[in-house]
Amino acid sequence: MRTIKCCIVVLSLFLLSPAVSAQDTNGINIEDVEPAKSVEPDVMPAAAMPQSTPASVGEMTVEPLPSSTTHVSQVAESRDQVVLLIGDSMADGLGSRFNDYAVKNGFKFHSIVWYGSTTRDWAIAADLQYQIERVRPTYIIISLGTNDLGYKDYSRRETAIQTILSRVGNIPYVWIGPLPWKKIKDRTIVDLIRDCTGEGRFFDSSSVIASRADGIHPTRQGAAQWVDKIVEWMGEPGVNANPIEMDKPDFTTRFTHDEKHGMGYHGRR
């Protein structure tokens, strides 16, 4: 009988062992705990989406953004940019206002003024390459064409423009066309520059109204209004190939150009 009782006890313990293993140390039945459900991206609450995408979300399938939002995302922030302005005497007034934007928006700004210079002067001289290597710009603004007005050697001017653009290379840029000049009606050079750069990289100043100091060069206020129009255009992804966003400053700054050369300057060789 003792042997039979022992067998019964052992058998009872054996049958009870699965129930014991099905409990953890806290006495919670594992079979009663439902597995966690995976959350698909399309049902994730909008408020739960982080501002920046963490690495762990990299494999999630995200629906494409609307086209209008996609355009906005292509606009570069001006902060931490390095902007280089080069040009003729028109760059003198432009530089002062662009520096206001630099202070307001937190980017570095450099400007080179060469009075009386033409596209051919900048194509022959090595100044552009020198400045690019010196400041390492992330964005270039070119203000040339005023002193090219009236010349008829369009083939040579086109070659000069193409040479300048080849030196700019892949750096995002904007070419600012000359303001209207009553003395010279022929503005073929404007069309020539536009053809070389393309619409998205050329700001046509032909219709800009700016007060002039001498009939040609804008006053400080006129230059500021001119730059404000340029910057507004630069921030439009629909019309600018390399849009960059800048907030308008409500102040003026004291500013000195990096370099300022007179008409007797022949450029670096």
C-alpha positions in Angstrom: 0.0 0.0 0.0 2.9 2.4 0.8 4.3 1.8 -2.6 0.9 2.6 -4.3 0.5 5.8 -2.2 4.0 6.9 -3.2 3.2 6.4 -6.9 0.0 8.4 -6.5 1.9 11.3 -4.9 4.6 11.3 -7.5 2.0 11.1 -10.3 0.1 14.1 -8.7 3.2 16.2 -8.6 4.0 15.4 -12.2 0.5 16.5 -13.3 0.7 19.7 -11.3 4.1 20.8 -12.7 2.8 22.5 -16.0 0.5 24.7 -13.9 3.4 25.7 -11.7 5.7 26.5 -14.7 2.9 28.6 -16.2 3.2 31.1 -13.4 6.1 33.6 -12.9 7.6 34.6 -9.5 4.9 37.2 -9.0 2.1 34.8 -9.4 0.8 36.2 -12.8 -0.4 33.6 -15.2 1.5 34.1 -18.5 -1.4 32.6 -20.5 -3.6 35.5 -19.2 -1.2 38.2 -20.6 -2.0 39.2 -24.2 1.0 39.8 -26.5 1.6 43.5 -27.4 0.0 44.6 -30.6 2.3 46.2 -33.2 1.5 49.8 -34.2 1.4 50.6 -37.9 2.5 54.0 -39.0 -0.9 54.8 -40.5 -2.7 54.4 -37.2 -0.1 56.2 -35.1 -1.6 59.3 -33.4 -0.4 62.5 -35.0 0.6 63.9 -31.6 2.9 60.9 -31.0 5.1 61.7 -34.0 8.4 63.2 -33.0 9.7 66.5 -34.4 12.8 64.7 -35.7 12.8 61.1 -37.0 14.8 58.8 -34.6 17.0 56.0 -36.0 14.5 53.4 -34.7 11.8 54.8 -37.0 14.0 54.5 -40.1 12.3 51.4 -41.4 8.8 52.8 -41.1 6.9 53.4 -44.3 5.9 57.1 -44.4 3.3 58.4 -46.7 4.7 61.0 -49.2 4.1 64.7 -48.2 1.8 66.9 -50.2 3.5 68.6 -53.1 3.2 72.1 -51.5 4.9 70.9 -48.3 7.6 69.2 -50.3 8.3 72.6 -52.0 8.6 74.2 -48.6 11.0 71.6 -47.4 13.4 72.4 -50.3 13.9 75.9 -49.0 17.3 76.1 -47.4 17.7 77.8 -44.0 20.0 80.9 -44.1 21.5 80.3 -40.7 25.1 79.0 -40.8 25.3 79.7 -44.5 28.4 81.4 -45.9 27.2 83.9 -48.5 29.6 85.6 -51.0 28.5 88.7 -53.0 30.7 89.8 -55.9 30.1 92.5 -58.5 30.5 96.0 -59.8 29.6 99.3 -58.1 26.0 98.1 -57.7 27.3 95.6 -55.1 28.3 98.5 -52.9 24.7 99.3 -51.9 23.6 95.8 -52.1 26.2 94.6 -49.7 25.1 96.9 -46.9 21.5 95.6 -47.0 22.5 92.0 -47.4 24.7 92.4 -44.3 21.5 93.5 -42.4 20.0 90.2 -43.5 23.1 88.3 -42.4 22.9 89.8 -38.9 19.2 89.1 -38.6 19.4 85.5 -39.9 22.7 84.4 -38.5 24.8 83.7 -41.6 28.3 84.8 -42.6 28.4 87.4 -45.3 31.4 88.5 -47.5 31.3 91.0 -50.4 33.8 92.1 -53.0 33.2 95.3 -54.9 35.1 96.1 -58.2 34.0 99.5 -59.5 33.5 99.6 -63.3 34.0 95.9 -63.7 32.3 93.9 -66.5 31.6 90.2 -67.0 34.8 90.1 -69.2 36.9 91.6 -66.3 35.7 88.9 -63.9 36.2 86.2 -66.5 39.8 87.2 -67.2 40.9 87.8 -63.6 41.3 85.1 -61.0 39.5 87.0 -58.3 36.4 84.8 -58.2 38.4 81.6 -57.8 40.5 83.3 -55.1 37.4 84.4 -53.1 35.8 81.0 -53.4 38.9 79.3 -52.0 39.2 82.0 -49.3 35.7 82.0 -47.8 34.3 78.7 -49.0 30.9 80.0 -49.8 27.7 77.9 -49.6 25.8 80.5 -51.7 27.0 83.1 -54.2 25.3 86.3 -55.3 26.6 87.9 -58.5 25.8 91.5 -59.4 27.2 92.2 -62.9 25.8 93.5 -66.2 25.5 97.3 -65.7 28.8 98.0 -67.2 28.1 95.5 -70.0 25.1 97.5 -71.2 25.6 99.1 -74.6 28.3 96.6 -75.8 27.4 94.7 -79.0 30.0 91.9 -78.8 27.5 89.5 -77.4 29.4 86.4 -78.3 32.4 87.5 -76.2 30.1 88.6 -73.4 28.4 85.2 -73.5 31.7 83.4 -73.3 32.6 85.6 -70.3 29.4 84.8 -68.5 29.8 81.1 -69.1 33.4 81.3 -67.8 32.2 82.9 -64.6 29.5 80.3 -64.1 32.0 77.5 -64.7 34.0 78.8 -61.8 30.9 79.0 -59.6 30.4 75.3 -60.4 27.9 73.5 -58.2 27.6 76.2 -55.6 24.0 77.5 -55.4 23.9 81.0 -56.8 21.8 84.0 -57.9 22.7 86.4 -60.6 21.2 89.9 -60.1 20.6 91.7 -63.4 21.2 95.5 -63.8 18.7 98.1 -62.9 17.0 100.0 -65.8 19.2 102.8 -67.1 17.5 105.6 -69.0 20.7 106.4 -70.9 20.9 103.0 -72.5 17.7 101.4 -73.9 19.3 98.3 -75.4 19.2 95.6 -72.7 20.2 92.6 -74.8 22.8 91.7 -72.2 20.0 91.1 -69.7 18.4 88.4 -72.0 21.9 87.0 -72.6 22.6 86.5 -68.9 19.2 85.0 -68.3 19.7 82.5 -71.2 23.0 81.5 -69.6 21.8 81.1 -66.1 18.2 80.0 -66.6 15.1 81.7 -65.1 15.5 80.1 -61.7 18.9 81.7 -61.1 18.5 85.1 -62.6 16.8 88.0 -60.9 15.6 90.5 -63.6 15.8 94.0 -62.1 14.4 95.6 -65.3 11.2 96.6 -63.6 12.6 97.5 -60.2 11.9 101.1 -59.1 14.7 102.4 -56.8 15.6 105.9 -56.0 19.0 106.9 -57.5 21.8 109.0 -56.2 23.2 109.9 -59.6 20.7 108.5 -62.1 22.5 105.2 -62.1 23.4 104.0 -58.6 20.7 103.6 -56.0 20.6 105.5 -52.8 21.0 103.5 -49.5 17.2 103.4 -49.2 16.8 102.5 -52.9 19.4 99.7 -52.5 17.6 98.4 -49.4 14.3 98.2 -51.3 16.0 96.5 -54.2 17.6 93.8 -51.9 14.2 93.3 -50.1 12.7 92.4 -53.5 15.6 90.1 -54.3 15.4 88.3 -51.0 11.7 87.8 -51.3 12.2 86.3 -54.7 15.1 84.1 -53.4 12.8 82.5 -50.9 10.2 81.4 -53.5 10.8 77.7 -54.4 8.4 78.1 -57.3 10.6 80.6 -59.1 14.0 80.1 -57.6 16.2 77.1 -58.4 18.0 77.3 -55.0 15.6 79.0 -52.6 16.9 80.2 -49.3 14.7 81.7 -46.6 15.6 84.9 -44.8 13.6 87.0 -42.3 13.4 90.7 -43.1 15.5 92.9 -40.7 14.0 96.0 -39.2 17.3 97.7 -38.6 20.5 98.7 -40.5 24.0 97.8 -39.6 27.5 99.3 -40.0 29.3 97.4 -42.7 32.6 97.2 -44.4 33.2 95.2 -47.6 35.9 92.5 -47.6 37.5 94.2 -50.6 36.8 97.3 -52.6 38.7 98.0 -55.8 38.6 101.1 -58.0 38.4 101.3 -61.8 42.2 101.1 -62.1 42.2 97.7 -60.7 43.0 94.9 -63.1 42.3 91.9 -61.0 44.4 89.0 -59.8 46.3 87.0 -62.3 
